[in-house]
Amino acid sequence: MTLASTPTRLPFWQRFFFAIPVIGWVAKDLVFGDKNNIWFALIAFVSLWMSSALVFGLPGLYLPALALVPVIFVVLLCITWS
């Protein structure tokens, strides 16, 4: 008789994040799914951004870019940290 390894339980913040209806489903698929899913998520992100530019005009193009400034700032800090 062999012992089956018990699956490790995810931390609370990951379970909470993965429980968010649309964003969590995509994130869970990116983490635990196929490695090509990142390309599908990037294409969906760019398509939504361009669709918002078509629907809302220039504010639909500029406001998501403005919202991504803190993300890029953190990425730059992470790059320079190491």
C-alpha positions as CSV (number, residue, x, y, z in Angstrom):
1,M,0.0,0.0,0.0
2,T,1.4,3.4,-1.0
3,L,0.8,6.7,0.7
4,A,-0.7,9.4,-1.4
5,S,0.7,12.8,-1.0
6,T,-1.9,15.2,0.3
7,P,-2.2,18.4,-1.8
8,T,-1.0,21.5,-0.1
9,R,-3.7,24.1,0.7
10,L,-3.3,27.4,-0.9
11,P,-2.7,30.5,1.3
12,F,-5.8,32.6,2.1
13,W,-4.9,35.5,-0.1
14,Q,-4.6,33.2,-3.2
15,R,-7.9,31.4,-2.4
16,F,-9.5,34.8,-2.0
17,F,-8.0,36.2,-5.2
18,F,-8.9,33.1,-7.2
19,A,-12.5,33.4,-6.0
20,I,-13.0,36.7,-7.8
21,P,-15.3,35.9,-10.7
22,V,-13.5,36.9,-13.9
23,I,-10.1,38.0,-12.8
24,G,-9.6,35.1,-10.5
25,W,-10.6,32.6,-13.1
26,V,-8.1,33.9,-15.6
27,A,-5.4,34.1,-12.9
28,K,-6.0,30.5,-11.8
29,D,-5.9,29.4,-15.4
30,L,-2.6,31.2,-15.8
31,V,-1.0,29.7,-12.7
32,F,-2.3,26.1,-12.9
33,G,-3.2,25.8,-16.6
34,D,-1.3,25.6,-19.9
35,K,1.7,27.7,-20.3
36,N,0.3,29.3,-23.5
37,N,-2.5,30.8,-21.6
38,I,-0.4,33.9,-20.9
39,W,-0.6,34.8,-24.6
40,F,-4.4,34.5,-24.6
41,A,-4.6,36.7,-21.5
42,L,-2.3,39.4,-23.1
43,I,-4.4,39.4,-26.3
44,A,-7.6,39.7,-24.3
45,F,-6.1,42.6,-22.3
46,V,-5.0,44.5,-25.4
47,S,-8.3,43.8,-27.1
48,L,-10.2,45.2,-24.1
49,W,-8.0,48.3,-24.0
50,M,-8.4,49.0,-27.7
51,S,-12.2,48.4,-27.4
52,S,-12.4,51.0,-24.6
53,A,-10.5,53.4,-26.9
54,L,-13.1,52.8,-29.6
55,V,-16.0,53.2,-27.2
56,F,-14.8,56.1,-25.0
57,G,-12.4,57.8,-27.3
58,L,-9.1,59.2,-26.0
59,P,-10.0,58.9,-22.3
60,G,-10.5,55.2,-22.9
61,L,-6.9,55.0,-24.2
62,Y,-5.2,57.3,-21.7
63,L,-6.9,56.3,-18.4
64,P,-5.8,52.6,-18.5
65,A,-2.3,53.8,-19.3
66,L,-2.4,56.2,-16.4
67,A,-3.7,53.4,-14.1
68,L,-0.7,51.2,-15.1
69,V,1.9,53.7,-14.0
70,P,2.2,52.3,-10.5
71,V,2.5,48.8,-11.9
72,I,5.4,49.8,-14.2
73,F,6.9,51.7,-11.2
74,V,6.9,48.5,-9.2
75,V,8.3,46.5,-12.1
76,L,11.2,49.0,-12.4
77,L,11.9,48.8,-8.7
78,C,11.9,45.0,-9.0
79,I,14.3,45.1,-11.9
80,T,16.7,47.5,-10.1
81,W,16.5,45.7,-6.8
82,S,18.5,42.7,-7.9
